[in-house]
């Protein structure tokens, strides 16, 4: 049989690629050889560190001392804080005044109006389940914070996206900022707003806005820039002004991207609103956080289920709002929906049952805790042959996490920078390599080199497991329509769950430690890797596959010699997204014994030690930036935004 080769755009491209790669590596080797006599081994040198404890402590003390007296806080931040508190309280009081029946009716009617009867029924059941679990009031608290945060995020993101979509200069200026913000773990946003606004709802809302606004900005700009030029030319030929072209052509043509931006903003806002319970957001996230702190898995699950239900409902309704099927199902108008909601709310108030009836609640905490106790007694350890979950966690820590951490911390500091430079330059450009090296060097300068390498070891271990499982599952899904259809709803649910929720089952199964943090990160990042891998393989040019089959290639040969090489960009994107998502959960894993930088941030928040927390947060930012650049293929920025 003839040897199967992947078509290339130019003859000799593989050899050219090899020569360029060899040239990059040779240049790095020469630079290392020149600098090696000047370098010292071991961890990051102490004389190259800069202690920020004193200035950061001084700055935080100044802010705390002047928060109630300085004009900047009294007449700017104070007004923002007051407006946020007033808005959240107004929404919360309105939801409570509508009663459980009124809120359920409103949610169901809005879902019916936007997405159809099936999702309306699902929305009603989701709200009823929140009440039945005894979480009605916390759910309303989270929903009130969500409403305010999403409205502000959409407004800020739309304004920035509008400017970037109409101005090339602003688009170039915003692009690296939005790139950086999208790769930062959610934990990194908490400390700066706590420093300015203190613990409470304002800090939680503003941290959520900063985290959730970038997708709206990016997708708004993408939609405006992707408008059909022929339509714009036709509108301009009719004498329309620039404002008229924007309102009658650009924005309507970008409707799909705007709705996708709204969907992504809502999902990220919910995820951040749950995480922000650490800084006083209250609601469902606070119940989960308190339950995890006391290792009460039953209470954590009782609060976690409503979070998942809210996430699924909001995702489905906003995703279906612009579809043709939803448009055909709009059998009721907004006035009728609002009138029906008011009627239900008034009827509930007259009957005196605004609050969820206590007799209708189901306590799942006790049976769940009994099940956890049974698992601890029967599955946690002592299982014949396979061992228990605690044994698995211990073996994973001893055989993988500890050696990887020890190996990274054993490497001379300059060799770590060299490896980072080589990886970033081979996959990208010298600019991405320089950015990655400077970000990694900044970690050493901040004096948290070893904790950062501890975090990096957890990320590498989790990414390895995620890619192994994700690539295998994605390849299987791409080759089997039945498996792809079966996986789709599972992946949908897993991708909509906030990061915090993943900590609940791993604590129940594995206890606390670094291994549970890694397990939660794997489960969180796996759906994205599976989806991107399967989509990339399915989008391979059918002509290439047909050519391979005509040459007698087997299915395995088609996969390894045609599909995987041609889907290289999608596979690199899967790696990049897997790394970013893993890092986000590994950092949160500091709450369940993950240690390292995540623990430093949590410690700083809990103890009011903002210097420790801010330094760790800055190191997390640098680590996230480095990992993104090391795994970011050249020219993928626009794909990432989409």
Residue, then its C-alpha position, 0 to 999 in steps of 0.5 A: x500500500x502506498x505511504x499516506x501523506x498529509x497534503x501540505x500547502x507548499x512543498x518542503x514545508x515540513x523541512x522548513x518547519x524543522x529548520x526553523x524549530x532547530x534554529x530557535x532551539x540553537x539560538x536558545x542554546x547559544x544564549x544559555x551557553x553565554x550566560x551559564x557562567x554568570x548563573x547560579x543553580x538552585x531556587x530563585x536567588x534571594x537577592x533578586x527578590x523584592x519584598x512588597x510586604x511593607x509597601x502593600x501593608x502600608x497601602x492597605x493600612x492607608x486605604x483602611x484608615x482613610x476609607x471613611x474620610x478621604x474624598x476619593x472614597x466618600x464621593x466616588x467609591x462610596x457612591x458606587x458602593x451605595x448604589x450597588x447595595x441599594x440596587x441589590x437590596x431593591x431587587x432582593x426585596x422585589x423578589x421576596x415581595x413577589x413570593x415564591x409563586x410569583x418568582x416561579x411564574x415570572x421565570x416560567x413565563x420569561x422562559x416561555x416567551x424567549x425559549x418555548x414551553x419545554x424550557x418554561x416547564x424546566x424553569x418552573x421545576x428548577x425554582x420549585x426544586x430550590x424551594x423544596x431543598x430549603x434554599x429559597x431565600x439564599x437562591x433569591x439572594x444569589x439571584x438578586x446579586x446576579x441581576x445587578x452584576x449581569x446588567x452592569x457587566x452587559x452595559x460595560x461590556x457592550x460599551x467597550x465592545x462598541x468602541x472596539x468594534x468601531x475603532x481599530x485603535x481602541x480594538x488594538x488597545x483592548x485586545x491584550x487587556x481582554x486576553x489577559x483578563x480571560x485567562x486569569x483565575x476568578x480568585x485573582x479578582x477578589x483581593x483588589x476589590x476587597x482592598x477598596x470596598x471591604x468585605x461585603x456585597x459591593x466588593x462581590x458585585x464589582x469583582x463579578x463585573x470585572x470577571x464577567x464583562x470581557x466576554x460581552x466586550x469581545x463578542x460585541x466587537x467581534x459581531x460588529x466587525x464581522x458584519x456583512x460588508x455588502x449589506x453595509x455598502x447597500x445601507x450607505x448607498x441609501x444615504x444612511x448616516x454612521x449612527x443609522x448604519x450602526x442601529x439599522x445594520x451593524x447591531x442587527x447583523x451582530x445579534x447572534x454574537x450579542x446573544x452569545x455574549x449575554x449567555x457567556x456573561x451570565x454564566x461567568x457572573x453566576x460562577x463568580x457570584x458563587x466564588x465571591x461568597x468568600x468575600x461576603x456575597x452571601x446566598x448559595x455560595x456562602x452556604x456551600x463555602x460554610x459547608x465545605x469549611x466544616x466538611x458537611x457534604x450534605x449541606x454543601x450538596x443542598x446548596x450546590x444543586x440550586x446553583x447547578x439548576x440556576x446555571x442550567x436554566x439561565x444557559x438554556x434560556x439565553x442560548x435558545x432566545x435567538x433561535x428560530x424555534x423559540x421565535x415560533x413559540x412566542x405565543x404570549x406577549x410581554x404585557x400578558x406575561x407581566x400581568x400574569x406574574x402580578x396576578x400570581x404574586x397578589x394571589x400569593x400575598x392574599x393567601x399569606x404564603x409569600x415565603x416557601x412553606x416549611x412543610x414543603x421542604x425536604x432535608x437531603x443533608x442528613x441522608x447525604x451525610x449518611x451516604x458519605x459516612x457509608x462511603x467513608x466506611x466502605x469505599x474510602x479505604x480498605x476495598x479489596x484489590x482496588x483499594x479505596x478512594x483515599x488510597x487512590x488520592x494518596x497514591x496519586x499524591x505520592x507517585x505523581x504530585x510529589x515527584x513533579x513538585x520535587x522535580x520542578x523545585x529541584x530545577x535551577x531557576x534559570x532552566x525553568x525560564x529557559x524551558x518556558x522560553x523554548x515552549x512559548x517560542x516554538x509554539x508562538x513568536x518571540x513576543x509570546x516567549x518574552x511575555x511568558x519569561x517575564x511573567x515567570x520571572x516576575x513570580x520569582x521577583x515577588x518571592x513566591x517561587x516555590x509556592x508557584x512551582x507547587x501550584x504549577x505541579x498540580x496544574x501539570x498533573x491535572x492537565x496531563x490527566x485531562x488531556x489523556x481522558x479528553x483526547x480519547x473521549x473526543x476522538x471517540x465522539x468524533x468517530x461515533x455519532x451515537x456517542x456524541x449524542x449521548x455525551x452532549x447533554x452530559x457535557x452541557x451540564x458539566x460546562x454550565x456548573x460553577x467552579x465551586x460546585x466541583x469541590x463538593x463531590x471530590x471532598x466527599x470521595x477523597x477528603x482534603x488535600x492536593x489530590x482532590x483539588x486536582x480531581x476537581x480541576x480535571x472534571x471541570x476542564x474535561x468537557x471543554x477539551x472533549x468538545x474542542x477535540x471532537x469539533x476539530x476532528x469533525x471539521x477536517x476537510x472531507x476531501x482529505x479523508x476521501x483521498x486517504x480512503x481511496x489509497x486504502x488507508x485504515x481507520x487508524x491510519x486516517x486518524x493518525x496521518x490525516x485527521x490529527x495533523x489537520x486538526x492540530x490548531x483545534x488540538x492546541x486550542x484544547x490544550x490551551x483551554x484545558x490549562x486555563x480551566x485547570x488553573x482556575x480550579x487548582x487555585x480554588x482548591x486551596x480551600x480544600x487543602x490544595x495549598x500553594x498560591x490558592x491557600x495564600x490567597x484564601x489565608x489573606x482573605x480570611x486573616x485580613x493579611x492583604x499583603x500575602x494575599x495580593x502577592x499570591x494573587x499577582x503571582x497567580x496572574x503571572x502564572x496564568x499569563x505564562x501558561x496561556x502564552x506557552x500553550x497559545x498557538x500563533x494567530x489564535x487570538x480571534x478564535x479565542x474570543x469566539 
